[in-house]
């Protein structure tokens, strides 16, 4: 068992022990909330036009200008946001596919600035003006570790 899996299991076990009657609904709510605002990097990010490593699923921390917002091809309920670096190498461009539910409270508009922050678990996408995160693109192993699993006690 990895540390991430252990930590997640411990947190869920603690919540379940303090709220035994609501453990199922708690786990279901946490799973639903996580899936609405997160996705795996391999399913969510692509199209980098400037990567020395050839890895088209990497972004640098910093502000990015939204250059296009559209329905993601062949992905119902998913918005594709195309971003271009504001500073540094302005040729750096990529897209991120975000579930529409993650944008339910506030959409992202063309010409708006989005802040991208590299984290140990992947990338955090936040509104440029408020710095409020709206989507997490998780490294594939982190995303797999967060998958819902039936637990018997």
C-alpha positions as CSV (number, residue, x, y, z in Angstrom):
1,X,0.0,0.0,0.0
2,X,1.4,3.4,-1.0
3,X,1.6,6.3,1.4
4,X,-1.1,8.2,-0.6
5,X,-3.4,5.2,-0.5
6,X,-2.8,4.7,3.2
7,X,-3.4,8.4,3.9
8,X,-6.6,8.4,1.9
9,X,-7.8,5.2,3.6
10,X,-7.0,6.6,7.0
11,X,-8.9,9.9,6.3
12,X,-12.0,7.9,5.1
13,X,-11.8,5.5,8.0
14,X,-11.7,8.4,10.5
15,X,-14.7,10.1,8.9
16,X,-16.6,6.8,8.8
17,X,-15.9,6.1,12.5
18,X,-17.1,9.5,13.6
19,X,-20.2,9.4,11.4
20,X,-21.2,5.8,11.1
21,X,-24.7,6.4,9.9
22,X,-23.5,8.6,7.1
23,X,-20.3,6.8,6.0
24,X,-21.8,5.7,2.7
25,X,-23.1,9.1,1.8
26,X,-19.9,10.8,2.9
27,X,-17.8,8.5,0.6
28,X,-20.2,9.0,-2.2
29,X,-20.2,12.8,-1.9
30,X,-16.4,12.9,-1.7
31,X,-16.1,10.7,-4.7
32,X,-18.6,12.8,-6.7
33,X,-17.0,16.1,-5.7
34,X,-13.5,14.8,-6.7
35,X,-14.6,13.5,-10.1
36,X,-16.3,16.8,-10.9
37,X,-13.2,18.9,-10.3
38,X,-10.4,16.6,-11.2
39,X,-9.2,14.3,-13.9
40,X,-6.0,12.5,-15.0
41,X,-3.3,14.3,-16.9
42,X,-3.4,11.8,-19.7
43,X,-7.2,12.3,-20.2
44,X,-7.2,16.1,-19.6
45,X,-4.1,17.8,-21.0
46,X,-2.6,17.8,-24.5
47,X,-1.4,19.7,-27.5
48,X,1.7,21.3,-26.1
49,X,3.4,23.1,-29.0
50,X,6.7,23.7,-27.2
51,X,8.2,20.8,-25.2
52,X,11.8,19.9,-25.3
53,X,11.1,16.5,-23.7
54,X,8.5,15.6,-26.3
55,X,6.0,15.1,-23.5
56,X,2.8,17.0,-24.6
57,X,1.2,16.7,-21.1
58,X,3.5,19.2,-19.2
59,X,2.9,22.8,-18.3
60,X,4.9,25.4,-16.5
61,X,3.6,27.3,-13.5
62,X,2.4,30.7,-14.4
63,X,-0.4,32.8,-16.0
64,X,-1.9,31.6,-19.3
65,X,-4.3,33.5,-21.6
66,X,-7.4,31.6,-22.7
67,X,-7.3,31.7,-26.5
68,X,-10.3,29.3,-27.1
69,X,-13.2,27.8,-25.2
70,X,-15.2,25.0,-27.0
71,X,-16.9,21.7,-26.5
72,X,-14.2,19.0,-26.4
73,X,-14.3,16.8,-29.4
74,X,-16.2,13.5,-28.8
75,X,-16.5,14.2,-25.0
76,X,-20.0,15.1,-23.9
77,X,-20.1,17.4,-20.9
78,X,-16.5,18.4,-21.3
79,X,-15.2,21.9,-22.1
80,X,-11.8,22.3,-23.9
81,X,-9.9,25.4,-22.8
82,X,-6.9,26.3,-25.0
83,X,-4.2,28.2,-23.2
84,X,-1.1,30.2,-24.2
85,X,1.6,31.4,-21.9
86,X,1.4,35.1,-20.9
87,X,5.1,35.4,-19.9
88,X,8.2,33.5,-20.8
89,X,7.9,31.5,-24.0
90,X,4.6,32.8,-25.6
91,X,4.7,29.9,-28.0
92,X,3.9,27.5,-25.2
93,X,0.3,26.5,-25.9
94,X,-1.8,23.5,-24.7
95,X,-5.4,22.6,-24.0
96,X,-7.1,21.2,-20.9
97,X,-10.4,19.3,-20.9
98,X,-12.5,20.3,-17.9
99,X,-15.8,18.7,-16.9
100,X,-18.7,21.2,-17.3
101,X,-19.7,20.5,-13.7
102,X,-16.3,22.0,-12.5
103,X,-17.3,25.2,-14.3
104,X,-20.9,25.3,-13.1
105,X,-20.3,28.2,-10.7
106,X,-18.2,30.2,-13.1
107,X,-17.3,29.6,-16.7
108,X,-13.9,30.5,-18.2
109,X,-14.0,33.0,-21.1
110,X,-11.8,33.7,-24.1
111,X,-9.0,36.3,-23.2
112,X,-9.4,35.6,-19.5
113,X,-6.2,34.7,-17.6
114,X,-5.9,31.3,-15.9
115,X,-3.2,30.6,-13.3
116,X,-1.5,27.1,-13.7
117,X,0.4,25.8,-10.7
118,X,2.5,22.7,-10.9
119,X,2.0,20.6,-7.8
120,X,3.4,17.3,-6.6
121,X,0.2,15.6,-7.6
122,X,-0.2,17.3,-11.0
123,X,-1.5,20.7,-12.0
124,X,-3.9,23.1,-10.4
125,X,-5.9,25.4,-12.7
126,X,-7.3,28.6,-11.1
127,X,-9.1,31.7,-12.1
128,X,-6.4,34.4,-12.7
129,X,-8.2,37.2,-10.8
130,X,-9.3,35.3,-7.7
131,X,-6.7,32.5,-7.7
132,X,-9.6,30.2,-6.8
133,X,-8.9,26.6,-8.2
134,X,-11.5,25.1,-10.5
135,X,-9.8,22.0,-11.8
136,X,-7.0,19.6,-10.8
137,X,-5.2,17.5,-13.5
138,X,-3.7,14.7,-11.4
139,X,-0.7,12.5,-12.3
140,X,-2.2,9.2,-13.4
141,X,-1.0,7.2,-10.4
142,X,-2.6,9.8,-8.0
143,X,-5.8,9.7,-10.0
144,X,-5.9,5.9,-9.9
145,X,-5.3,6.0,-6.1
146,X,-8.4,8.2,-5.7
147,X,-10.7,5.8,-7.5
148,X,-13.7,4.7,-5.5
149,X,-13.5,1.3,-4.1
150,X,-15.9,-0.6,-2.0
151,X,-14.6,-1.0,1.6
152,X,-15.9,-3.6,4.0
153,X,-15.5,-3.1,7.7
